[in-house]
Amino acid sequence: MDTEALQTLPASELHDRAVRYAVRHGDFGFLWDLLKVIPAAEAASGHGGETANDLSRVSALLSDAMSAGEGELGEALRPVYIDYLVKHPDA
C-alpha cells in the first residue's frame, strides 16, 4: 500500500497493521522504536504528564504500544506507522 492510500486510514488501523506485522515477523526493532517515540507523541498530543511516568515504567510503555493507535496518541504516531507500512507493503 502506498503512502497516499495509507494516509486515508484511521490511526487505529495503521497501528493495528504495523504492530500486527511487526509481531508476526519478530520485528522487535520497530516495536522498540515505537516504545521510544511514544513519550514524545504523548507530549505532542497533550498528555505530557504521562511521559515522566512512562519513562520510568517499561510495563506502561508496553501497554501504551499495544494501544497506541487510539485517539490523539494514535494521530501523533501516524507518521511512524505510515513509514513502517510503506517499507513493508505486504503488511
PyMOL Python script that loads the backbone (N, CA, C, O; Angstrom):
from pymol import cmd

cmd.read_pdbstr("""\
ATOM      1  N   MET A   1       0.853  -1.171   0.000  1.00  0.00           N
ATOM      2  CA  MET A   1       0.000   0.000   0.000  1.00  0.00           C
ATOM      3  C   MET A   1       0.898   1.234   0.000  1.00  0.00           C
ATOM      4  O   MET A   1       1.869   1.291   0.755  1.00  0.00           O
ATOM      5  N   ASP A   2       0.585   2.214  -0.834  1.00  0.00           N
ATOM      6  CA  ASP A   2       1.426   3.398  -0.923  1.00  0.00           C
ATOM      7  C   ASP A   2       1.057   4.433   0.142  1.00  0.00           C
ATOM      8  O   ASP A   2       0.049   4.306   0.838  1.00  0.00           O
ATOM      9  N   THR A   3       1.892   5.447   0.246  1.00  0.00           N
ATOM     10  CA  THR A   3       1.723   6.465   1.277  1.00  0.00           C
ATOM     11  C   THR A   3       0.362   7.149   1.184  1.00  0.00           C
ATOM     12  O   THR A   3      -0.289   7.366   2.206  1.00  0.00           O
ATOM     13  N   GLU A   4      -0.076   7.493  -0.029  1.00  0.00           N
ATOM     14  CA  GLU A   4      -1.366   8.175  -0.179  1.00  0.00           C
ATOM     15  C   GLU A   4      -2.515   7.331   0.341  1.00  0.00           C
ATOM     16  O   GLU A   4      -3.400   7.833   1.034  1.00  0.00           O
ATOM     17  N   ALA A   5      -2.500   6.053   0.007  1.00  0.00           N
ATOM     18  CA  ALA A   5      -3.570   5.158   0.463  1.00  0.00           C
ATOM     19  C   ALA A   5      -3.522   5.006   1.982  1.00  0.00           C
ATOM     20  O   ALA A   5      -4.562   4.971   2.639  1.00  0.00           O
ATOM     21  N   LEU A   6      -2.325   4.916   2.534  1.00  0.00           N
ATOM     22  CA  LEU A   6      -2.193   4.778   3.985  1.00  0.00           C
ATOM     23  C   LEU A   6      -2.682   6.033   4.706  1.00  0.00           C
ATOM     24  O   LEU A   6      -3.246   5.941   5.796  1.00  0.00           O
ATOM     25  N   GLN A   7      -2.469   7.203   4.105  1.00  0.00           N
ATOM     26  CA  GLN A   7      -2.904   8.464   4.720  1.00  0.00           C
ATOM     27  C   GLN A   7      -4.410   8.491   4.951  1.00  0.00           C
ATOM     28  O   GLN A   7      -4.880   9.205   5.837  1.00  0.00           O
ATOM     29  N   THR A   8      -5.170   7.737   4.182  1.00  0.00           N
ATOM     30  CA  THR A   8      -6.625   7.756   4.309  1.00  0.00           C
ATOM     31  C   THR A   8      -7.140   6.867   5.436  1.00  0.00           C
ATOM     32  O   THR A   8      -8.306   6.967   5.819  1.00  0.00           O
ATOM     33  N   LEU A   9      -6.286   6.001   5.968  1.00  0.00           N
ATOM     34  CA  LEU A   9      -6.712   5.069   7.016  1.00  0.00           C
ATOM     35  C   LEU A   9      -6.721   5.750   8.384  1.00  0.00           C
ATOM     36  O   LEU A   9      -5.918   6.649   8.635  1.00  0.00           O
ATOM     37  N   PRO A  10      -7.617   5.330   9.260  1.00  0.00           N
ATOM     38  CA  PRO A  10      -7.596   5.857  10.633  1.00  0.00           C
ATOM     39  C   PRO A  10      -6.328   5.401  11.366  1.00  0.00           C
ATOM     40  O   PRO A  10      -5.755   4.358  11.051  1.00  0.00           O
ATOM     41  N   ALA A  11      -5.911   6.188  12.331  1.00  0.00           N
ATOM     42  CA  ALA A  11      -4.701   5.868  13.098  1.00  0.00           C
ATOM     43  C   ALA A  11      -4.788   4.485  13.729  1.00  0.00           C
ATOM     44  O   ALA A  11      -3.788   3.771  13.793  1.00  0.00           O
ATOM     45  N   SER A  12      -5.968   4.102  14.195  1.00  0.00           N
ATOM     46  CA  SER A  12      -6.100   2.783  14.834  1.00  0.00           C
ATOM     47  C   SER A  12      -5.818   1.661  13.837  1.00  0.00           C
ATOM     48  O   SER A  12      -5.228   0.647  14.210  1.00  0.00           O
ATOM     49  N   GLU A  13      -6.222   1.819  12.591  1.00  0.00           N
ATOM     50  CA  GLU A  13      -5.945   0.805  11.566  1.00  0.00           C
ATOM     51  C   GLU A  13      -4.456   0.765  11.236  1.00  0.00           C
ATOM     52  O   GLU A  13      -3.884  -0.312  11.070  1.00  0.00           O
ATOM     53  N   LEU A  14      -3.826   1.943  11.139  1.00  0.00           N
ATOM     54  CA  LEU A  14      -2.385   1.991  10.894  1.00  0.00           C
ATOM     55  C   LEU A  14      -1.638   1.277  12.016  1.00  0.00           C
ATOM     56  O   LEU A  14      -0.745   0.468  11.766  1.00  0.00           O
ATOM     57  N   HIS A  15      -2.015   1.587  13.251  1.00  0.00           N
ATOM     58  CA  HIS A  15      -1.392   0.948  14.410  1.00  0.00           C
ATOM     59  C   HIS A  15      -1.550  -0.557  14.341  1.00  0.00           C
ATOM     60  O   HIS A  15      -0.573  -1.296  14.467  1.00  0.00           O
ATOM     61  N   ASP A  16      -2.779  -1.015  14.140  1.00  0.00           N
ATOM     62  CA  ASP A  16      -3.037  -2.458  14.130  1.00  0.00           C
ATOM     63  C   ASP A  16      -2.237  -3.162  13.050  1.00  0.00           C
ATOM     64  O   ASP A  16      -1.661  -4.221  13.302  1.00  0.00           O
ATOM     65  N   ARG A  17      -2.190  -2.602  11.865  1.00  0.00           N
ATOM     66  CA  ARG A  17      -1.444  -3.223  10.769  1.00  0.00           C
ATOM     67  C   ARG A  17       0.048  -3.275  11.066  1.00  0.00           C
ATOM     68  O   ARG A  17       0.692  -4.308  10.884  1.00  0.00           O
ATOM     69  N   ALA A  18       0.595  -2.145  11.527  1.00  0.00           N
ATOM     70  CA  ALA A  18       2.033  -2.078  11.782  1.00  0.00           C
ATOM     71  C   ALA A  18       2.439  -2.999  12.928  1.00  0.00           C
ATOM     72  O   ALA A  18       3.409  -3.748  12.807  1.00  0.00           O
ATOM     73  N   VAL A  19       1.712  -2.950  14.029  1.00  0.00           N
ATOM     74  CA  VAL A  19       2.066  -3.773  15.189  1.00  0.00           C
ATOM     75  C   VAL A  19       1.845  -5.255  14.882  1.00  0.00           C
ATOM     76  O   VAL A  19       2.675  -6.089  15.245  1.00  0.00           O
ATOM     77  N   ARG A  20       0.754  -5.586  14.228  1.00  0.00           N
ATOM     78  CA  ARG A  20       0.488  -6.982  13.868  1.00  0.00           C
ATOM     79  C   ARG A  20       1.605  -7.531  12.980  1.00  0.00           C
ATOM     80  O   ARG A  20       2.081  -8.646  13.193  1.00  0.00           O
ATOM     81  N   TYR A  21       2.019  -6.745  11.984  1.00  0.00           N
ATOM     82  CA  TYR A  21       3.088  -7.176  11.088  1.00  0.00           C
ATOM     83  C   TYR A  21       4.395  -7.359  11.868  1.00  0.00           C
ATOM     84  O   TYR A  21       5.084  -8.367  11.707  1.00  0.00           O
ATOM     85  N   ALA A  22       4.728  -6.382  12.710  1.00  0.00           N
ATOM     86  CA  ALA A  22       5.977  -6.455  13.478  1.00  0.00           C
ATOM     87  C   ALA A  22       5.986  -7.666  14.403  1.00  0.00           C
ATOM     88  O   ALA A  22       7.002  -8.352  14.511  1.00  0.00           O
ATOM     89  N   VAL A  23       4.879  -7.935  15.063  1.00  0.00           N
ATOM     90  CA  VAL A  23       4.800  -9.087  15.968  1.00  0.00           C
ATOM     91  C   VAL A  23       4.912 -10.381  15.174  1.00  0.00           C
ATOM     92  O   VAL A  23       5.658 -11.286  15.549  1.00  0.00           O
ATOM     93  N   ARG A  24       4.180 -10.464  14.092  1.00  0.00           N
ATOM     94  CA  ARG A  24       4.175 -11.677  13.269  1.00  0.00           C
ATOM     95  C   ARG A  24       5.557 -11.978  12.684  1.00  0.00           C
ATOM     96  O   ARG A  24       5.918 -13.143  12.519  1.00  0.00           O
ATOM     97  N   HIS A  25       6.330 -10.932  12.369  1.00  0.00           N
ATOM     98  CA  HIS A  25       7.640 -11.108  11.758  1.00  0.00           C
ATOM     99  C   HIS A  25       8.791 -10.932  12.754  1.00  0.00           C
ATOM    100  O   HIS A  25       9.956 -10.894  12.357  1.00  0.00           O
ATOM    101  N   GLY A  26       8.470 -10.827  14.019  1.00  0.00           N
ATOM    102  CA  GLY A  26       9.514 -10.691  15.037  1.00  0.00           C
ATOM    103  C   GLY A  26      10.360  -9.445  14.866  1.00  0.00           C
ATOM    104  O   GLY A  26      11.555  -9.455  15.162  1.00  0.00           O
ATOM    105  N   ASP A  27       9.748  -8.379  14.391  1.00  0.00           N
ATOM    106  CA  ASP A  27      10.473  -7.133  14.169  1.00  0.00           C
ATOM    107  C   ASP A  27      10.516  -6.324  15.465  1.00  0.00           C
ATOM    108  O   ASP A  27       9.800  -5.336  15.630  1.00  0.00           O
ATOM    109  N   PHE A  28      11.372  -6.772  16.368  1.00  0.00           N
ATOM    110  CA  PHE A  28      11.478  -6.116  17.667  1.00  0.00           C
ATOM    111  C   PHE A  28      12.111  -4.732  17.545  1.00  0.00           C
ATOM    112  O   PHE A  28      11.933  -3.885  18.421  1.00  0.00           O
ATOM    113  N   GLY A  29      12.848  -4.502  16.463  1.00  0.00           N
ATOM    114  CA  GLY A  29      13.420  -3.173  16.232  1.00  0.00           C
ATOM    115  C   GLY A  29      12.328  -2.128  16.081  1.00  0.00           C
ATOM    116  O   GLY A  29      12.407  -1.052  16.673  1.00  0.00           O
ATOM    117  N   PHE A  30      11.300  -2.442  15.284  1.00  0.00           N
ATOM    118  CA  PHE A  30      10.190  -1.495  15.126  1.00  0.00           C
ATOM    119  C   PHE A  30       9.460  -1.305  16.444  1.00  0.00           C
ATOM    120  O   PHE A  30       9.146  -0.179  16.829  1.00  0.00           O
ATOM    121  N   LEU A  31       9.189  -2.409  17.139  1.00  0.00           N
ATOM    122  CA  LEU A  31       8.459  -2.302  18.409  1.00  0.00           C
ATOM    123  C   LEU A  31       9.261  -1.476  19.418  1.00  0.00           C
ATOM    124  O   LEU A  31       8.685  -0.687  20.167  1.00  0.00           O
ATOM    125  N   TRP A  32      10.567  -1.650  19.441  1.00  0.00           N
ATOM    126  CA  TRP A  32      11.414  -0.868  20.340  1.00  0.00           C
ATOM    127  C   TRP A  32      11.389   0.606  19.940  1.00  0.00           C
ATOM    128  O   TRP A  32      11.278   1.486  20.793  1.00  0.00           O
ATOM    129  N   ASP A  33      11.492   0.870  18.626  1.00  0.00           N
ATOM    130  CA  ASP A  33      11.418   2.258  18.146  1.00  0.00           C
ATOM    131  C   ASP A  33      10.083   2.893  18.523  1.00  0.00           C
ATOM    132  O   ASP A  33      10.025   4.061  18.908  1.00  0.00           O
ATOM    133  N   LEU A  34       9.017   2.114  18.408  1.00  0.00           N
ATOM    134  CA  LEU A  34       7.691   2.613  18.788  1.00  0.00           C
ATOM    135  C   LEU A  34       7.666   2.982  20.271  1.00  0.00           C
ATOM    136  O   LEU A  34       7.146   4.033  20.646  1.00  0.00           O
ATOM    137  N   LEU A  35       8.226   2.117  21.104  1.00  0.00           N
ATOM    138  CA  LEU A  35       8.270   2.416  22.537  1.00  0.00           C
ATOM    139  C   LEU A  35       9.044   3.700  22.815  1.00  0.00           C
ATOM    140  O   LEU A  35       8.685   4.467  23.709  1.00  0.00           O
ATOM    141  N   LYS A  36      10.102   3.931  22.047  1.00  0.00           N
ATOM    142  CA  LYS A  36      10.918   5.121  22.277  1.00  0.00           C
ATOM    143  C   LYS A  36      10.211   6.406  21.863  1.00  0.00           C
ATOM    144  O   LYS A  36      10.460   7.454  22.460  1.00  0.00           O
ATOM    145  N   VAL A  37       9.332   6.358  20.854  1.00  0.00           N
ATOM    146  CA  VAL A  37       8.682   7.595  20.405  1.00  0.00           C
ATOM    147  C   VAL A  37       7.353   7.865  21.101  1.00  0.00           C
ATOM    148  O   VAL A  37       6.814   8.965  20.988  1.00  0.00           O
ATOM    149  N   ILE A  38       6.820   6.887  21.815  1.00  0.00           N
ATOM    150  CA  ILE A  38       5.535   7.097  22.493  1.00  0.00           C
ATOM    151  C   ILE A  38       5.582   8.267  23.483  1.00  0.00           C
ATOM    152  O   ILE A  38       4.657   9.078  23.478  1.00  0.00           O
ATOM    153  N   PRO A  39       6.610   8.396  24.332  1.00  0.00           N
ATOM    154  CA  PRO A  39       6.606   9.543  25.258  1.00  0.00           C
ATOM    155  C   PRO A  39       6.543  10.893  24.539  1.00  0.00           C
ATOM    156  O   PRO A  39       5.826  11.793  24.977  1.00  0.00           O
ATOM    157  N   ALA A  40       7.283  11.038  23.446  1.00  0.00           N
ATOM    158  CA  ALA A  40       7.239  12.304  22.703  1.00  0.00           C
ATOM    159  C   ALA A  40       5.874  12.496  22.052  1.00  0.00           C
ATOM    160  O   ALA A  40       5.362  13.614  21.999  1.00  0.00           O
ATOM    161  N   ALA A  41       5.287  11.416  21.559  1.00  0.00           N
ATOM    162  CA  ALA A  41       3.962  11.514  20.942  1.00  0.00           C
ATOM    163  C   ALA A  41       2.906  11.859  21.988  1.00  0.00           C
ATOM    164  O   ALA A  41       1.972  12.609  21.703  1.00  0.00           O
ATOM    165  N   GLU A  42       3.049  11.316  23.198  1.00  0.00           N
ATOM    166  CA  GLU A  42       2.118  11.666  24.272  1.00  0.00           C
ATOM    167  C   GLU A  42       2.229  13.148  24.604  1.00  0.00           C
ATOM    168  O   GLU A  42       1.219  13.825  24.793  1.00  0.00           O
ATOM    169  N   ALA A  43       3.451  13.646  24.674  1.00  0.00           N
ATOM    170  CA  ALA A  43       3.647  15.064  24.964  1.00  0.00           C
ATOM    171  C   ALA A  43       3.052  15.918  23.840  1.00  0.00           C
ATOM    172  O   ALA A  43       2.411  16.935  24.103  1.00  0.00           O
ATOM    173  N   ALA A  44       3.266  15.502  22.589  1.00  0.00           N
ATOM    174  CA  ALA A  44       2.747  16.257  21.443  1.00  0.00           C
ATOM    175  C   ALA A  44       1.225  16.221  21.384  1.00  0.00           C
ATOM    176  O   ALA A  44       0.599  17.139  20.855  1.00  0.00           O
ATOM    177  N   SER A  45       0.631  15.158  21.928  1.00  0.00           N
ATOM    178  CA  SER A  45      -0.821  15.046  21.888  1.00  0.00           C
ATOM    179  C   SER A  45      -1.483  15.608  23.150  1.00  0.00           C
ATOM    180  O   SER A  45      -2.678  15.413  23.374  1.00  0.00           O
ATOM    181  N   GLY A  46      -0.689  16.308  23.971  1.00  0.00           N
ATOM    182  CA  GLY A  46      -1.249  16.978  25.139  1.00  0.00           C
ATOM    183  C   GLY A  46      -1.286  16.149  26.400  1.00  0.00           C
ATOM    184  O   GLY A  46      -1.966  16.510  27.360  1.00  0.00           O
ATOM    185  N   HIS A  47      -0.567  15.046  26.413  1.00  0.00           N
ATOM    186  CA  HIS A  47      -0.540  14.179  27.591  1.00  0.00           C
ATOM    187  C   HIS A  47       0.866  14.112  28.171  1.00  0.00           C
ATOM    188  O   HIS A  47       1.380  13.031  28.459  1.00  0.00           O
ATOM    189  N   GLY A  48       1.478  15.274  28.339  1.00  0.00           N
ATOM    190  CA  GLY A  48       2.848  15.360  28.820  1.00  0.00           C
ATOM    191  C   GLY A  48       3.050  14.793  30.210  1.00  0.00           C
ATOM    192  O   GLY A  48       4.144  14.324  30.526  1.00  0.00           O
ATOM    193  N   GLY A  49       2.025  14.824  31.049  1.00  0.00           N
ATOM    194  CA  GLY A  49       2.147  14.281  32.399  1.00  0.00           C
ATOM    195  C   GLY A  49       2.391  12.794  32.410  1.00  0.00           C
ATOM    196  O   GLY A  49       3.026  12.275  33.328  1.00  0.00           O
ATOM    197  N   GLU A  50       1.900  12.103  31.408  1.00  0.00           N
ATOM    198  CA  GLU A  50       2.101  10.658  31.330  1.00  0.00           C
ATOM    199  C   GLU A  50       3.526  10.310  30.927  1.00  0.00           C
ATOM    200  O   GLU A  50       3.995   9.207  31.207  1.00  0.00           O
ATOM    201  N   THR A  51       4.218  11.236  30.275  1.00  0.00           N
ATOM    202  CA  THR A  51       5.548  10.971  29.754  1.00  0.00           C
ATOM    203  C   THR A  51       6.524  10.597  30.859  1.00  0.00           C
ATOM    204  O   THR A  51       7.250   9.612  30.720  1.00  0.00           O
ATOM    205  N   ALA A  52       6.563  11.341  31.937  1.00  0.00           N
ATOM    206  CA  ALA A  52       7.507  11.055  33.014  1.00  0.00           C
ATOM    207  C   ALA A  52       7.244   9.688  33.625  1.00  0.00           C
ATOM    208  O   ALA A  52       8.183   8.947  33.915  1.00  0.00           O
ATOM    209  N   ASN A  53       5.984   9.350  33.821  1.00  0.00           N
ATOM    210  CA  ASN A  53       5.660   8.040  34.375  1.00  0.00           C
ATOM    211  C   ASN A  53       6.087   6.918  33.432  1.00  0.00           C
ATOM    212  O   ASN A  53       6.635   5.909  33.875  1.00  0.00           O
ATOM    213  N   ASP A  54       5.839   7.091  32.140  1.00  0.00           N
ATOM    214  CA  ASP A  54       6.162   6.051  31.168  1.00  0.00           C
ATOM    215  C   ASP A  54       7.658   5.805  31.061  1.00  0.00           C
ATOM    216  O   ASP A  54       8.090   4.668  30.869  1.00  0.00           O
ATOM    217  N   LEU A  55       8.447   6.859  31.183  1.00  0.00           N
ATOM    218  CA  LEU A  55       9.876   6.683  31.068  1.00  0.00           C
ATOM    219  C   LEU A  55      10.431   5.825  32.195  1.00  0.00           C
ATOM    220  O   LEU A  55      11.466   5.183  32.020  1.00  0.00           O
ATOM    221  N   SER A  56       9.785   5.798  33.319  1.00  0.00           N
ATOM    222  CA  SER A  56      10.282   5.018  34.449  1.00  0.00           C
ATOM    223  C   SER A  56       9.640   3.641  34.548  1.00  0.00           C
ATOM    224  O   SER A  56      10.035   2.845  35.399  1.00  0.00           O
ATOM    225  N   ARG A  57       8.664   3.340  33.704  1.00  0.00           N
ATOM    226  CA  ARG A  57       7.968   2.051  33.812  1.00  0.00           C
ATOM    227  C   ARG A  57       7.848   1.371  32.451  1.00  0.00           C
ATOM    228  O   ARG A  57       7.049   1.778  31.608  1.00  0.00           O
ATOM    229  N   VAL A  58       8.634   0.356  32.256  1.00  0.00           N
ATOM    230  CA  VAL A  58       8.620  -0.372  30.990  1.00  0.00           C
ATOM    231  C   VAL A  58       7.254  -1.002  30.748  1.00  0.00           C
ATOM    232  O   VAL A  58       6.787  -1.034  29.609  1.00  0.00           O
ATOM    233  N   SER A  59       6.617  -1.493  31.777  1.00  0.00           N
ATOM    234  CA  SER A  59       5.318  -2.126  31.590  1.00  0.00           C
ATOM    235  C   SER A  59       4.294  -1.129  31.055  1.00  0.00           C
ATOM    236  O   SER A  59       3.432  -1.493  30.255  1.00  0.00           O
ATOM    237  N   ALA A  60       4.385   0.112  31.487  1.00  0.00           N
ATOM    238  CA  ALA A  60       3.477   1.132  30.973  1.00  0.00           C
ATOM    239  C   ALA A  60       3.745   1.386  29.493  1.00  0.00           C
ATOM    240  O   ALA A  60       2.808   1.571  28.715  1.00  0.00           O
ATOM    241  N   LEU A  61       5.011   1.397  29.102  1.00  0.00           N
ATOM    242  CA  LEU A  61       5.343   1.587  27.694  1.00  0.00           C
ATOM    243  C   LEU A  61       4.819   0.440  26.845  1.00  0.00           C
ATOM    244  O   LEU A  61       4.291   0.661  25.755  1.00  0.00           O
ATOM    245  N   LEU A  62       4.961  -0.783  27.339  1.00  0.00           N
ATOM    246  CA  LEU A  62       4.453  -1.932  26.591  1.00  0.00           C
ATOM    247  C   LEU A  62       2.942  -1.842  26.434  1.00  0.00           C
ATOM    248  O   LEU A  62       2.404  -2.119  25.362  1.00  0.00           O
ATOM    249  N   SER A  63       2.275  -1.460  27.486  1.00  0.00           N
ATOM    250  CA  SER A  63       0.826  -1.283  27.428  1.00  0.00           C
ATOM    251  C   SER A  63       0.472  -0.182  26.433  1.00  0.00           C
ATOM    252  O   SER A  63      -0.458  -0.330  25.640  1.00  0.00           O
ATOM    253  N   ASP A  64       1.209   0.911  26.476  1.00  0.00           N
ATOM    254  CA  ASP A  64       0.974   2.004  25.544  1.00  0.00           C
ATOM    255  C   ASP A  64       1.171   1.553  24.102  1.00  0.00           C
ATOM    256  O   ASP A  64       0.397   1.928  23.221  1.00  0.00           O
ATOM    257  N   ALA A  65       2.194   0.755  23.860  1.00  0.00           N
ATOM    258  CA  ALA A  65       2.475   0.304  22.498  1.00  0.00           C
ATOM    259  C   ALA A  65       1.323  -0.510  21.944  1.00  0.00           C
ATOM    260  O   ALA A  65       1.013  -0.420  20.757  1.00  0.00           O
ATOM    261  N   MET A  66       0.695  -1.293  22.782  1.00  0.00           N
ATOM    262  CA  MET A  66      -0.390  -2.142  22.310  1.00  0.00           C
ATOM    263  C   MET A  66      -1.670  -1.344  22.062  1.00  0.00           C
ATOM    264  O   MET A  66      -2.540  -1.787  21.313  1.00  0.00           O
ATOM    265  N   SER A  67      -1.788  -0.177  22.681  1.00  0.00           N
ATOM    266  CA  SER A  67      -3.000   0.631  22.483  1.00  0.00           C
ATOM    267  C   SER A  67      -2.686   1.981  21.842  1.00  0.00           C
ATOM    268  O   SER A  67      -3.509   2.895  21.893  1.00  0.00           O
ATOM    269  N   ALA A  68      -1.517   2.114  21.245  1.00  0.00           N
ATOM    270  CA  ALA A  68      -1.073   3.407  20.728  1.00  0.00           C
ATOM    271  C   ALA A  68      -1.683   3.782  19.390  1.00  0.00           C
ATOM    272  O   ALA A  68      -1.151   4.647  18.694  1.00  0.00           O
ATOM    273  N   GLY A  69      -2.776   3.158  19.017  1.00  0.00           N
ATOM    274  CA  GLY A  69      -3.439   3.530  17.779  1.00  0.00           C
ATOM    275  C   GLY A  69      -4.697   4.331  18.015  1.00  0.00           C
ATOM    276  O   GLY A  69      -5.397   4.687  17.067  1.00  0.00           O
ATOM    277  N   GLU A  70      -4.986   4.614  19.251  1.00  0.00           N
ATOM    278  CA  GLU A  70      -6.244   5.273  19.607  1.00  0.00           C
ATOM    279  C   GLU A  70      -6.058   6.758  19.868  1.00  0.00           C
ATOM    280  O   GLU A  70      -5.012   7.191  20.352  1.00  0.00           O
ATOM    281  N   GLY A  71      -7.069   7.521  19.547  1.00  0.00           N
ATOM    282  CA  GLY A  71      -7.170   8.933  19.923  1.00  0.00           C
ATOM    283  C   GLY A  71      -6.022   9.804  19.454  1.00  0.00           C
ATOM    284  O   GLY A  71      -5.441   9.583  18.392  1.00  0.00           O
ATOM    285  N   GLU A  72      -5.709  10.797  20.270  1.00  0.00           N
ATOM    286  CA  GLU A  72      -4.673  11.776  19.941  1.00  0.00           C
ATOM    287  C   GLU A  72      -3.303  11.130  19.826  1.00  0.00           C
ATOM    288  O   GLU A  72      -2.498  11.530  18.985  1.00  0.00           O
ATOM    289  N   LEU A  73      -3.027  10.132  20.662  1.00  0.00           N
ATOM    290  CA  LEU A  73      -1.738   9.442  20.588  1.00  0.00           C
ATOM    291  C   LEU A  73      -1.604   8.722  19.256  1.00  0.00           C
ATOM    292  O   LEU A  73      -0.550   8.783  18.622  1.00  0.00           O
ATOM    293  N   GLY A  74      -2.646   8.048  18.832  1.00  0.00           N
ATOM    294  CA  GLY A  74      -2.623   7.376  17.538  1.00  0.00           C
ATOM    295  C   GLY A  74      -2.370   8.355  16.404  1.00  0.00           C
ATOM    296  O   GLY A  74      -1.604   8.071  15.484  1.00  0.00           O
ATOM    297  N   GLU A  75      -3.018   9.509  16.478  1.00  0.00           N
ATOM    298  CA  GLU A  75      -2.823  10.527  15.445  1.00  0.00           C
ATOM    299  C   GLU A  75      -1.386  11.043  15.451  1.00  0.00           C
ATOM    300  O   GLU A  75      -0.803  11.268  14.390  1.00  0.00           O
ATOM    301  N   ALA A  76      -0.814  11.232  16.638  1.00  0.00           N
ATOM    302  CA  ALA A  76       0.568  11.716  16.728  1.00  0.00           C
ATOM    303  C   ALA A  76       1.556  10.689  16.183  1.00  0.00           C
ATOM    304  O   ALA A  76       2.636  11.053  15.718  1.00  0.00           O
ATOM    305  N   LEU A  77       1.194   9.415  16.239  1.00  0.00           N
ATOM    306  CA  LEU A  77       2.079   8.352  15.761  1.00  0.00           C
ATOM    307  C   LEU A  77       1.817   7.947  14.312  1.00  0.00           C
ATOM    308  O   LEU A  77       2.496   7.057  13.801  1.00  0.00           O
ATOM    309  N   ARG A  78       0.854   8.574  13.637  1.00  0.00           N
ATOM    310  CA  ARG A  78       0.542   8.244  12.236  1.00  0.00           C
ATOM    311  C   ARG A  78       1.777   8.182  11.354  1.00  0.00           C
ATOM    312  O   ARG A  78       1.930   7.221  10.600  1.00  0.00           O
ATOM    313  N   PRO A  79       2.680   9.184  11.418  1.00  0.00           N
ATOM    314  CA  PRO A  79       3.859   9.129  10.530  1.00  0.00           C
ATOM    315  C   PRO A  79       4.739   7.896  10.777  1.00  0.00           C
ATOM    316  O   PRO A  79       5.329   7.357   9.840  1.00  0.00           O
ATOM    317  N   VAL A  80       4.824   7.461  12.015  1.00  0.00           N
ATOM    318  CA  VAL A  80       5.628   6.275  12.346  1.00  0.00           C
ATOM    319  C   VAL A  80       5.021   5.044  11.693  1.00  0.00           C
ATOM    320  O   VAL A  80       5.729   4.241  11.085  1.00  0.00           O
ATOM    321  N   TYR A  81       3.709   4.898  11.821  1.00  0.00           N
ATOM    322  CA  TYR A  81       3.025   3.738  11.242  1.00  0.00           C
ATOM    323  C   TYR A  81       3.091   3.763   9.717  1.00  0.00           C
ATOM    324  O   TYR A  81       3.358   2.740   9.087  1.00  0.00           O
ATOM    325  N   ILE A  82       2.849   4.922   9.131  1.00  0.00           N
ATOM    326  CA  ILE A  82       2.866   5.024   7.671  1.00  0.00           C
ATOM    327  C   ILE A  82       4.255   4.706   7.126  1.00  0.00           C
ATOM    328  O   ILE A  82       4.382   3.962   6.153  1.00  0.00           O
ATOM    329  N   ASP A  83       5.288   5.256   7.737  1.00  0.00           N
ATOM    330  CA  ASP A  83       6.655   4.983   7.305  1.00  0.00           C
ATOM    331  C   ASP A  83       6.940   3.469   7.349  1.00  0.00           C
ATOM    332  O   ASP A  83       7.503   2.913   6.406  1.00  0.00           O
ATOM    333  N   TYR A  84       6.558   2.829   8.418  1.00  0.00           N
ATOM    334  CA  TYR A  84       6.792   1.404   8.566  1.00  0.00           C
ATOM    335  C   TYR A  84       6.004   0.600   7.541  1.00  0.00           C
ATOM    336  O   TYR A  84       6.540  -0.329   6.937  1.00  0.00           O
ATOM    337  N   LEU A  85       4.747   0.946   7.343  1.00  0.00           N
ATOM    338  CA  LEU A  85       3.908   0.199   6.413  1.00  0.00           C
ATOM    339  C   LEU A  85       4.326   0.388   4.965  1.00  0.00           C
ATOM    340  O   LEU A  85       4.176  -0.531   4.160  1.00  0.00           O
ATOM    341  N   VAL A  86       4.842   1.546   4.616  1.00  0.00           N
ATOM    342  CA  VAL A  86       5.357   1.757   3.265  1.00  0.00           C
ATOM    343  C   VAL A  86       6.579   0.860   3.026  1.00  0.00           C
ATOM    344  O   VAL A  86       6.769   0.339   1.927  1.00  0.00           O
ATOM    345  N   LYS A  87       7.390   0.691   4.053  1.00  0.00           N
ATOM    346  CA  LYS A  87       8.570  -0.191   3.944  1.00  0.00           C
ATOM    347  C   LYS A  87       8.193  -1.656   3.903  1.00  0.00           C
ATOM    348  O   LYS A  87       8.986  -2.483   3.452  1.00  0.00           O
ATOM    349  N   HIS A  88       6.990  -1.998   4.366  1.00  0.00           N
ATOM    350  CA  HIS A  88       6.513  -3.394   4.414  1.00  0.00           C
ATOM    351  C   HIS A  88       5.143  -3.468   3.746  1.00  0.00           C
ATOM    352  O   HIS A  88       4.132  -3.618   4.432  1.00  0.00           O
ATOM    353  N   PRO A  89       5.096  -3.365   2.418  1.00  0.00           N
ATOM    354  CA  PRO A  89       3.810  -3.287   1.712  1.00  0.00           C
ATOM    355  C   PRO A  89       2.929  -4.515   1.848  1.00  0.00           C
ATOM    356  O   PRO A  89       1.741  -4.457   1.532  1.00  0.00           O
ATOM    357  N   ASP A  90       3.486  -5.627   2.312  1.00  0.00           N
ATOM    358  CA  ASP A  90       2.664  -6.836   2.495  1.00  0.00           C
ATOM    359  C   ASP A  90       1.988  -6.879   3.857  1.00  0.00           C
ATOM    360  O   ASP A  90       1.344  -7.871   4.201  1.00  0.00           O
ATOM    361  N   ALA A  91       2.130  -5.804   4.640  1.00  0.00           N
ATOM    362  CA  ALA A  91       1.530  -5.758   5.975  1.00  0.00           C
ATOM    363  C   ALA A  91       0.034  -5.570   5.899  1.00  0.00           C
ATOM    364  O   ALA A  91      -0.634  -5.509   6.932  1.00  0.00           O
TER     365      ALA A  91
END
""", "prot")
cmd.dss("prot")
cmd.show_as("cartoon", "prot")
cmd.util.cbc("prot")
cmd.orient("prot")
